Amino acid sequence: MKIRALKALVGDYGRLNEGDEIDLPKHIASQLLAYGYVELATEPEPTVRRKGKKNG
């Protein structure tokens, strides 16, 4: 689960500064969300790829 730190944090996941984004296991991210220490980071829209002919 990708989260963004709202304040500086230190834990089993390492050190996060305010604004840092990190992908954490759901059970850890859920606890940090519940305490209001982090927010969910929005995932960028997937890039649309066009199918083309393979060379070779």
C-alpha positions as CSV (number, residue, x, y, z in Angstrom):
1,M,0.0,0.0,0.0
2,K,1.6,3.3,-1.1
3,I,1.5,6.0,1.6
4,R,2.8,9.6,2.0
5,A,4.2,10.6,5.4
6,L,2.4,13.7,7.0
7,K,5.2,14.1,9.6
8,A,8.6,12.6,10.3
9,L,8.4,9.0,11.4
10,V,10.8,6.2,12.5
11,G,9.8,2.6,12.7
12,D,10.5,-0.9,11.4
13,Y,10.0,0.5,7.9
14,G,12.9,2.9,8.4
15,R,12.9,6.7,8.7
16,L,10.4,8.8,6.8
17,N,10.4,12.6,6.4
18,E,7.3,14.6,5.9
19,G,6.2,14.2,2.3
20,D,8.2,10.9,1.7
21,E,6.3,8.2,-0.2
22,I,6.8,4.5,0.4
23,D,5.1,1.2,-0.3
24,L,4.4,-0.6,2.9
25,P,2.7,-3.9,3.8
26,K,-1.0,-3.3,4.3
27,H,-1.0,-4.2,8.0
28,I,1.6,-1.5,8.7
29,A,0.2,1.1,6.4
30,S,-3.3,0.6,7.9
31,Q,-2.1,1.3,11.4
32,L,-0.2,4.5,10.4
33,L,-3.4,5.6,8.5
34,A,-5.5,5.0,11.6
35,Y,-3.3,7.2,13.7
36,G,-3.3,10.0,11.1
37,Y,0.5,9.8,10.5
38,V,0.2,9.1,6.8
39,E,-2.2,9.5,3.9
40,L,-2.7,7.3,0.9
41,A,-0.5,8.3,-2.0
42,T,-2.3,8.3,-5.3
43,E,-1.0,6.0,-8.0
44,P,-0.3,7.6,-11.3
45,E,-2.6,6.6,-14.2
46,P,-1.2,3.6,-16.1
47,T,0.4,4.5,-19.4
48,V,-1.5,3.3,-22.4
49,R,0.7,1.3,-24.6
50,R,-0.1,0.6,-28.2
51,K,0.4,-2.8,-29.7
52,G,2.7,-2.9,-32.6
53,K,4.3,-5.4,-34.8
54,K,7.3,-7.2,-33.4
55,N,10.5,-6.9,-35.4
56,G,12.4,-10.0,-36.3
